[in-house]
Amino acid sequence: MNDTPGWASPGSAPSGEEVPDASGTPQPAEGGANQPEQPSKWSKEQPPPGQWSAPGTQGPGQAPPPGPGWGGQHPGGQVPGHGGWGGPGQGGPGGPSGWGANWGGQQSAAKPGVIPLRPLGVGEILDGAVSTMRTYWRTVLGISLAVAVVTQIAVILLQGFLLDNSTDTAALNDPSATVEELSRALGDTLLSSGLVLLITLLGTIVATALLTSVTSRAVLGKPVTTSEAWRDARPQLPKLFGLTLLLPLIATAVLGVGVLPGLLMVAAGSSDSGAVLAGLGFLAAGFVALWLMVRFSLASPALMLEKQGILKSMSRSVKLVRGSWWRVFGIQLLATIIANIVASIIVIPFALIAAALSGDGFAGFLDNAGGDLGWTFLIVSGIGSVIGSMVTFPITAGVTVLLYIDRRIRREALDLDLARAAGVPGYGTEASGTTPGS
């Protein structure tokens, strides 16, 4: 859907053109010297724009003046692509109030689902994610619980049977350890962390895909079952997995390019200068990587809802984020902080209980940090992680989807398509564009 210019205000004509009089006969826009002056229906001295009277107080034959009701005023502000004379739901034809209703006032946007169909504020995006979880809690919490349980069982089995027996991290706390011992311990730690991260990443991908479908339907006020969400999301899961792996690889490549000159200087013998250059390069590359990740942050909902490929969804995200990088970054950062705080409130008590119930108690757990965790600790802390994931999955996925919808409303007038898809009176019955969840 492309942005379209608004309609011109009624009663206006370009300078120098002929304007028809009441009988339909064209008359010059400005009287000439040889023509008799005709009485005009408009006063030569017009009041300022803010002093137009309401339509009901105008004299006979007087045309209604231009005002905020003309030209497609969008609830919450003028939005590119919202042309027309007060479209449906805004006092225009087909709207609930007829022509010229509610002049100069803000129109209340239709709200068939969890958000009003207009540009959203930060609080409305967060509230929409929570409202989705509260309204469709059976589906949302069912998906989150199933994914979190499967993911956590895999993590517990991996840590209990494989990682705790093969990972030796004692050398990291030993000041007398050799370089070889430190390298082996560091490699084991990175391997175990990488395997756990991979399992968690797979679970996050599945949860995000399913919850994206649920949230997009919640915007329309249409419930969706878990089986329906799975049927919609399953064809896009391989592409979503590829996208989720590609983005960290891009960030890693950027960081590698940033530190490469410093590492080359260290290898050439300039250790001090090389270390400083590597540090500065890492910081600069970190900002570039962050900038890119925010630009690509809406690729996931674009891929799932528009059925796009990986590269096409990334380009769609870049287009939607353009001009609002700081807003997108701030909203996603706020949602991440809120989700992590909620998760910490849930997970930390379970971790403390697990440490207290382990064989040597809480003090023994601290002394043996990084060593054999024990099944009691893994199971009890895993229960806390499952409960925390049930809350964080819907928040993070919901905010991303609603932020994507907000950006499309602002740039592409998606709210009109959403209103049609939701069956809001006055908007027609069929959407003209791609509507999530339709």
PEQUIKA-V562164 format. One record per pair of residues at least 12 apart in sequence whose ideal C-beta (glycine too) atoms are under 8 Angstrom apart, sorted by sequence separation. I is the first residue (numbers start at 1). J is the second residue. If there is no record, write none. Layout:
BEGIN
I,J  I,J
END
This chain:
BEGIN
17,29  53,65  71,83  72,84  91,103  262,274  265,277  266,278  365,377  420,432  16,29  52,65  71,84  72,85  73,86  86,99  115,128  171,184  172,185  262,275  265,278  300,313  405,418  418,431  15,29  16,30  52,66  71,85  72,86  86,100  114,128  171,185  172,186  262,276  299,313  302,316  417,431  421,435  52,67  70,85  71,86  72,87  75,90  170,185  213,228  214,229  262,277  263,278  299,314  302,317  358,373  359,374  417,432  420,435  13,29  70,86  74,90  91,107  115,131  168,184  169,185  210,226  213,229  261,277  262,278  358,374  416,432  417,433  421,437  21,38  49,66  69,86  73,90  90,107  114,131  168,185  172,189  261,278  262,279  299,316  359,376  417,434  418,435  421,438  72,90  89,107  114,132  211,229  262,280  296,314  298,316  299,317  302,320  358,376  417,435  418,436  22,41  169,188  210,229  213,232  259,278  262,281  298,317  357,376  358,377  414,433  41,61  72,92  89,109  168,188  169,189  210,230  213,233  261,281  297,317  357,377  41,62  69,90  89,110  114,135  167,188  212,233  260,281  296,317  412,433  414,435  417,438  41,63  69,91  166,188  167,189  259,281  295,317  296,318  298,320  354,376  355,377  210,233  258,281  259,282  295,318  298,321  354,377  357,380  167,191  209,233  258,282  297,321  354,378  167,192  258,283  354,379  258,284  259,285  295,321  354,380  209,236  255,282  258,285  294,321  353,380  354,381  209,237  257,285  258,286  163,192  256,285  76,106  255,285  258,288  295,325  298,328  350,380  351,381  354,384  69,100  75,106  206,237  209,240  254,285  255,286  294,325  297,328  350,381  405,436  69,101  75,107  163,195  205,237  208,240  69,102  75,108  76,109  159,192  163,196  350,383  351,384  69,103  73,107  75,109  254,288  255,289  291,325  294,328  347,381  350,384  68,103  69,104  205,240  254,289  294,329  297,332  349,384  350,385  401,436  64,100  67,103  68,104  205,241  348,384  67,104  68,105  158,195  159,196  347,384  350,387  158,196  251,289  254,292  294,332  346,384  347,385  22,61  202,241  205,244  250,289  290,329  79,119  204,244  347,387  75,116  155,196  158,199  251,292  346,387  347,388  76,118  77,119  250,292  251,293  346,388  75,118  76,119  201,244  74,118  155,199  344,388  55,100  74,119  154,199  155,200  343,388  346,391  247,293  250,296  342,388  343,389  55,103  151,199  343,391  54,103  151,200  247,296  342,391  343,392  342,392  151,202  11,63  151,203  247,299  339,391  340,392  10,63  11,64  150,203  339,392  342,395  10,64  11,65  12,66  11,66  148,203  10,66  147,203  243,299  244,300  339,395  9,66  243,300  338,395  339,396  147,206  148,207  10,70  147,207  240,300  243,303  335,395  336,396  9,70  335,396  9,71  7,70  144,207  147,210  240,303  7,71  143,207  239,303  240,304  246,310  335,399  6,71  7,72  335,400  6,72  143,210  144,211  236,303  243,310  332,399  143,211  236,304  242,310  331,399  332,400  239,309  243,313  140,211  143,214  233,304  236,307  239,310  243,314  332,403  235,307  331,403  140,214  239,313  10,85  139,214  328,403  6,82  7,83  3,80  4,81  6,83  7,84  3,81  5,83  6,84  7,85  136,214  2,81  4,83  328,407  1,81  146,226  132,214  136,218  132,215  135,218  143,226  324,407  139,223  142,226  320,404  139,224  216,301  129,215  132,218  139,225  143,229  321,407  324,410  131,218  136,223  139,226  320,407  136,224  212,300  320,408  212,301  216,305  128,218  139,229  128,219  213,304  320,411  208,300  212,304  319,411  212,305  209,304  305,401  301,400  305,404  300,400  301,401  114,215  298,400  302,404  297,400  301,404  113,217  114,218  115,219  301,405  113,218  114,219  298,403  113,219  298,404  112,219  113,220  114,221  112,220  113,221  112,221  113,222  298,407  306,434  305,434  306,436  305,436  305,437  301,436  207,389  211,393  215,397  211,394  215,398  219,402  208,393  212,397  216,401  203,389  207,393  211,397  215,401  219,405  211,398  215,402  208,396  212,400  204,393  208,397  212,401  216,405  207,397  211,401  208,400  173,370  172,370  220,418  219,418  170,370  222,422  169,370  170,371  220,421  221,422  169,371  220,422  125,331  129,335  164,371  122,330  126,334  164,372  122,331  126,335  164,373  122,334  126,338  224,437  159,373  160,375  220,435  222,437  219,436  220,437  160,378  219,437  220,438  159,378  216,436  217,437  216,437  156,378  156,379  213,437  156,382  155,382  153,382  152,382  155,385  152,385  152,386  148,385  149,386  152,389  148,386  151,389  145,386  148,389  147,389  148,390  144,389  145,390  148,393  144,390  147,393  144,391  141,390  144,393  143,393  144,394  141,394  140,394  133,394  132,394  133,395  129,394  130,395  133,398  129,395  132,398  129,397  130,398  129,398  128,398  129,399  126,399  129,402  125,399  128,402  125,402  125,403  125,406  120,402  120,405  120,406  115,402  119,406  120,409  115,405  119,409  118,409  119,410  117,409  118,415  117,415  117,418  117,419  117,422  109,415  112,418  112,419  117,424  110,419  113,422  112,422  112,423  110,422  112,424  110,424  110,427  88,416  87,416  96,425  79,409  80,410  81,411  89,419  96,426  79,410  80,411  81,412  82,413  88,419  95,426  81,413  94,426  80,413  94,427  79,413  82,416  89,424  88,424  89,426  88,426  89,427  88,427  88,428  3,411  3,412  2,412  3,413  1,412  1,413  1,414  1,417  1,432  1,433  1,434
END
